[in-house]
Amino acid sequence: MATQTLKFKLTVNAPPAEVYRAFTNSTALRQWMCDAAQADASKGGRLYLWWRAGYYACGEFTSLSPNKKLAFTWRGRGEPDATRVQVSLAAKEGQTVVTLSHLGLGSGKKWASAAHELRRGWEQVMENLQSVLETGQDLRYTRLPMLGINTAGFDANIAAELGVPVSAGMRLGGAVEGMGAHAAGLQKDDVIVSLGGKKVVDGPTYLVAMRGRHAGDKVKVVFYRGSAKKSVSLQLSGRPLPQIPPAAGDLANALRKIYAECFAKLEESLVNVTEVEAARPPSPNDWSALQTLAHLIISEYETHVQITDHINDDERWSDGQQNPTNVPARVNALVAAHVSLKGLLEELGRSQAQTVAMVEALPAEVIARKRTYWLLARDLQLAPYHLDDHLAQIQTAIQAARHT
């Protein structure tokens, strides 16, 4: 059978060592190419790549010449046969010329769709490789539109309590002011079941429904508000992208200011709040003020883990379905351990101070990995959105407690 080769070439403003790492390190592969990866960069070592859309490829490294070239086999889901990938790296005037060849693709109808998808896929990820290595920006994130929502847990029991006639969907924890969902009138406890004509039953199906869309696009959203099924045309929002400070000390100072402003608002909202009011949730499905504070503290703990992973160049991967900051047993245990509103506030202050100290002490090699530093700086500077949303949640819980 005649075979065909897909060939791609680009010049990246990064040293060969960084480009080589991008193809051989599990964390680095996730940062530009796929959603999950396992890579054992040794001859005969395994390679596994997975995308949330459902596609995956597996193989093994067949040759490795550090910072110069590598090759691996490729067996993609649904493809007629195994193929091969070769990558060569050439240093040129402080840059790296990357040549990637995907060999052994068959011809004819049997291979037509697979070859088309592979070409399209490599074009997209190679463009992202250049962006990630040169600027740190992951185009899969920066180009992805958003509804402007926070999500909350949803199952058959919650559906029954809300009067929603379906047990699968994406429940809103709230809508971010100034973004598409808020402008369209979506609100807390609405349950989205369809977006742009595609069924939504959870986070992954929501991402599938959003695929290929851009900020400014209008989509039809179908949702339940209680037992009433509603629909609305919604304009997708762009993602807020903060400025990335050039050095760790600058990022630490920016974060210190963010925390100080948010903490002052939090303290002001809790003046004259009693322990009874702070401990009382508005409903069985909602957090009390104390539980919300515990969630914020746990979020800082998880940030410490994230920073540690970045320092070790071994970022843990999660499918996003189990958020460790929302586990009821963990939230309630933290409330019990710190006993009082004052105790939780003090622990939140300590955990935020630790975050700032860890950022200030980031090693130079972490700053040099542009994608790693960009991702970390972006996430940390989005803290006000998270804190402000939960500040509103705390205020709502307190008001409800005072009217009980």
C-alpha positions in Angstrom: 0.0 0.0 0.0 1.2 3.5 -0.9 1.9 5.6 2.2 2.0 9.4 2.8 3.9 11.6 5.1 2.7 14.8 6.8 5.5 17.3 7.3 5.6 20.5 9.4 8.4 22.9 9.9 8.6 26.0 12.1 11.2 28.2 13.8 10.8 28.7 17.5 12.4 31.5 19.5 13.6 29.0 22.2 16.7 26.8 22.8 16.7 23.2 21.6 16.7 21.9 25.2 13.3 23.6 25.8 11.8 22.2 22.6 13.1 18.7 23.3 11.6 18.9 26.8 8.2 19.9 25.2 8.1 16.5 23.4 9.5 14.3 26.2 8.2 15.6 29.5 4.7 14.7 30.7 3.9 18.1 32.2 5.3 19.9 29.2 3.3 17.8 26.7 0.1 18.8 28.6 1.0 22.4 28.4 0.8 22.6 24.6 -0.4 19.4 23.0 -2.9 17.3 24.9 -5.0 17.2 28.1 -3.2 14.2 29.8 0.1 12.6 29.1 2.5 10.0 30.3 6.0 10.0 28.8 8.9 7.7 29.7 11.7 9.4 27.7 13.9 6.3 27.1 14.3 4.0 24.2 11.3 1.6 24.4 9.6 3.9 27.0 5.9 4.4 26.8 4.1 7.5 25.4 0.4 8.1 26.0 -1.5 11.2 25.0 -5.2 11.9 25.6 -7.6 14.7 24.7 -10.9 15.5 26.4 -12.7 15.2 23.1 -12.2 11.5 23.3 -9.1 11.0 21.1 -6.0 9.3 22.3 -2.7 8.0 20.9 -0.2 5.6 22.4 3.2 4.4 21.4 6.8 4.1 22.5 10.0 6.1 21.9 12.1 4.4 19.3 15.1 6.8 19.4 16.2 9.7 21.5 19.1 12.1 20.9 18.8 14.8 23.6 18.2 18.3 22.1 18.7 17.1 18.6 16.0 14.5 17.5 13.6 11.9 18.7 11.1 9.4 17.2 8.1 7.5 18.5 5.4 5.1 17.2 1.8 6.4 17.1 -1.4 4.4 17.4 -4.3 6.8 17.4 -7.9 5.9 18.3 -9.9 4.8 15.3 -6.9 5.0 12.9 -6.5 2.0 10.5 -2.9 1.2 11.5 0.1 2.3 13.5 2.3 5.1 12.2 5.5 6.9 13.2 6.5 10.4 14.2 10.0 11.9 13.8 11.1 15.2 15.2 14.4 17.0 14.5 15.8 20.1 16.1 18.4 22.4 14.7 19.8 25.4 16.5 20.0 28.5 14.4 21.0 32.0 15.6 19.6 31.5 19.1 16.4 29.8 17.8 15.4 26.3 17.0 14.2 25.0 13.7 11.7 22.2 14.4 10.9 19.7 11.7 8.1 17.1 12.4 7.2 14.3 10.1 4.3 11.9 10.6 5.1 8.9 8.5 3.4 5.7 7.3 -0.2 7.1 6.8 -2.1 5.0 4.3 -3.9 6.3 1.3 -7.4 5.9 -0.1 -10.8 6.1 1.5 -9.8 4.1 4.5 -7.3 6.7 5.6 -8.9 9.9 4.2 -10.6 11.0 7.4 -7.8 10.0 9.7 -5.1 11.8 7.6 -7.2 14.9 7.5 -7.7 15.0 11.2 -4.0 14.3 11.9 -3.0 17.2 9.6 -5.4 19.5 11.3 -4.4 18.4 14.7 -0.7 18.8 14.1 -1.2 22.3 12.6 -3.0 23.4 15.7 -0.6 22.0 18.3 2.5 23.1 16.4 1.1 26.7 16.4 0.5 26.3 20.1 4.0 24.9 20.7 5.4 28.1 19.3 3.1 30.3 21.4 3.8 28.4 24.6 7.6 28.4 24.3 7.8 32.0 23.1 5.2 33.8 25.2 3.9 31.2 27.7 0.4 31.6 26.4 -1.7 28.5 25.8 -3.8 29.3 22.7 -6.3 26.6 23.8 -7.0 28.9 26.8 -6.5 32.4 25.5 -8.7 31.8 22.4 -11.4 29.8 24.3 -14.6 31.8 25.0 -16.5 31.5 28.2 -20.1 31.9 29.5 -19.0 33.6 32.7 -20.3 31.1 35.2 -19.4 29.3 38.4 -20.5 25.7 38.6 -21.9 23.8 41.6 -22.6 20.1 42.3 -25.6 18.4 40.7 -27.1 15.0 41.1 -30.5 13.4 41.5 -31.0 14.5 45.1 -30.1 18.1 44.3 -32.4 18.0 41.3 -35.3 16.8 43.5 -34.7 19.6 46.0 -34.6 22.3 43.3 -37.6 20.8 41.5 -35.6 20.2 38.3 -37.0 17.3 36.2 -33.6 16.1 35.0 -30.7 14.6 37.0 -27.9 15.4 34.6 -26.7 18.8 33.5 -24.5 21.7 34.7 -25.8 23.6 37.7 -24.8 27.2 38.1 -23.3 28.4 41.4 -23.6 31.9 40.0 -23.0 34.1 37.0 -20.1 36.6 36.8 -21.3 40.2 36.5 -20.4 41.8 33.2 -20.1 38.5 31.3 -22.3 36.7 28.8 -24.3 34.5 31.2 -25.1 37.3 33.6 -26.1 39.6 30.7 -28.5 36.9 29.4 -30.2 36.6 32.8 -28.8 33.2 33.9 -28.6 32.9 37.7 -27.7 30.6 40.6 -29.2 27.1 40.5 -30.1 27.2 36.8 -29.2 23.9 35.2 -27.9 24.0 31.7 -28.8 21.0 29.6 -27.9 22.2 26.1 -25.5 24.7 24.5 -25.5 25.5 20.8 -27.7 22.5 20.1 -25.3 20.1 21.9 -26.4 18.2 25.0 -24.7 19.2 28.2 -24.7 16.7 31.1 -21.4 17.6 32.9 -18.2 19.5 32.6 -16.6 17.5 29.7 -19.8 17.7 27.5 -19.9 21.4 28.2 -16.3 21.7 26.8 -17.3 19.6 23.8 -20.2 22.0 23.2 -17.9 25.0 23.4 -15.3 23.6 21.0 -14.7 25.6 17.9 -16.5 28.7 19.3 -15.0 32.1 19.8 -15.6 35.2 22.0 -18.4 37.2 20.5 -20.3 34.2 19.1 -23.9 33.8 20.0 -25.3 30.5 21.1 -28.6 29.1 22.2 -28.5 27.9 25.8 -31.3 25.6 27.1 -31.7 25.4 30.9 -34.0 24.5 33.7 -35.0 27.0 36.4 -36.8 24.8 38.8 -39.4 22.8 36.7 -39.5 25.4 34.0 -37.5 24.7 30.8 -36.2 27.9 29.3 -33.9 29.0 26.5 -31.9 32.2 25.8 -29.5 33.5 23.1 -26.2 34.3 24.8 -23.1 36.1 23.6 -19.9 34.3 24.6 -17.4 36.4 26.5 -13.6 36.6 26.1 -11.4 35.4 28.9 -9.9 38.0 31.2 -6.1 37.9 30.9 -4.1 39.7 33.5 -0.7 41.3 32.8 2.1 38.9 33.7 4.7 40.5 36.0 8.3 40.0 34.6 9.8 38.6 37.8 8.8 36.6 40.9 9.2 39.6 43.2 6.9 41.6 41.0 4.3 38.9 41.0 4.5 38.5 44.8 4.0 42.2 45.3 1.0 42.2 43.0 -0.5 39.2 44.8 0.2 40.7 48.2 -1.9 43.8 47.1 -4.7 41.6 45.7 -4.9 39.6 49.0 -4.8 42.8 51.1 -7.7 44.4 49.2 -9.8 41.2 49.2 -9.1 40.4 52.9 -10.1 44.0 53.9 -13.5 43.5 52.1 -13.9 40.1 53.8 -13.2 41.5 57.3 -15.6 44.4 56.7 -18.4 42.0 55.7 -18.0 40.0 58.9 -18.1 42.8 61.4 -20.7 42.1 64.1 -21.4 38.6 62.7 -22.1 36.1 65.5 -20.7 32.5 65.5 -24.3 31.2 65.2 -24.9 33.3 62.1 -21.6 32.3 60.6 -22.3 28.6 61.1 -25.8 28.5 59.7 -26.1 27.6 56.0 -29.0 29.2 54.0 -30.1 25.7 52.9 -28.9 22.1 53.1 -27.3 22.5 49.6 -25.4 25.7 50.4 -22.4 26.6 52.5 -22.4 28.6 55.7 -20.0 31.5 56.0 -17.6 29.3 58.0 -17.7 26.6 55.3 -17.0 29.2 52.6 -14.0 30.4 54.5 -12.8 26.9 54.8 -13.1 26.5 51.1 -11.0 29.6 50.5 -8.3 28.2 52.9 -8.3 24.9 51.1 -7.9 26.7 47.8 -4.7 28.3 49.2 -3.5 24.9 50.4 -4.0 23.6 46.8 -2.2 26.6 45.4 0.8 25.6 47.6 0.7 22.2 46.0 0.4 23.7 42.5 3.4 25.9 43.1 5.4 22.9 44.5 4.5 20.9 41.4 5.7 23.7 39.1 9.0 23.9 41.0 9.4 20.1 40.7 8.4 20.3 37.0 5.9 17.5 37.7 2.4 19.0 37.6 -0.3 16.6 38.7 -3.2 16.2 36.3 -6.9 16.2 37.1 -9.9 15.8 34.9 -11.6 18.6 36.8 -14.5 16.4 37.9 -13.4 16.1 41.5 -12.5 19.5 42.9 -10.4 18.9 46.1 -11.5 22.3 47.5 -15.1 21.3 47.5 -15.0 17.9 49.3 -17.5 18.2 52.2 -15.5 16.1 54.6 -12.4 18.3 54.1 -14.4 21.6 54.4 -16.2 20.5 57.5 -13.0 19.1 59.1 -11.3 22.5 58.7 -14.2 24.3 60.2 -14.1 21.9 63.2 -10.4 22.2 63.6 -10.4 26.0 63.7 -13.6 26.2 65.8 -14.4 29.9 65.3 -14.9 32.6 62.7 -11.8 34.3 64.1 -9.7 31.1 63.8 -10.7 30.6 60.2 -9.9 34.2 59.3 -6.5 33.9 60.9 -5.8 30.7 59.0 -6.8 32.2 55.7 -4.4 35.1 56.3 -1.6 32.7 57.2 -2.2 30.6 54.1 -2.3 33.6 51.8 1.0 34.9 53.3 2.5 31.5 52.6 1.4 31.7 49.0 3.1 35.1 48.6 6.3 33.8 50.3 6.4 30.7 47.9 5.9 33.0 44.9 8.6 35.3 46.1 11.0 32.4 46.4 10.4 30.8 43.0 13.6 29.5 41.5 15.0 31.1 38.4 14.5 28.0 36.3 10.7 28.1 37.0 10.6 31.7 35.7 12.6 30.6 32.6 9.9 28.1 31.7 7.6 30.6 30.1 4.5 28.4 30.0 4.9 27.4 33.6 5.4 30.9 34.9 2.6 32.4 32.7 0.2 29.8 33.9 1.0 30.3 37.5 0.9 34.1 37.3 -2.4 34.0 35.4 -4.1 31.7 37.9 -2.8 33.7 41.0 -3.9 37.0 39.6 -7.4 35.7 38.9 -7.8 35.3 42.7 -10.0 38.4 43.0 -12.7 36.8 40.8 -12.7 33.8 43.1 -12.6 35.7 46.3 -15.3 38.3 45.3 -17.6 35.5 44.2 -17.3 33.8 47.6 -17.6 37.1 49.4 -21.0 37.5 47.9 -21.8 33.9 48.9 -20.8 34.7 52.5 -22.9 37.8 52.6 -25.9 35.9 51.2 -25.4 33.2 53.9 -25.3 35.7 56.7 -28.4 37.6 55.5 -30.3 34.3 55.3 -29.1 33.3 58.8 -30.3 36.6 60.2 -33.8 36.1 58.7 -34.2 32.6 59.9 
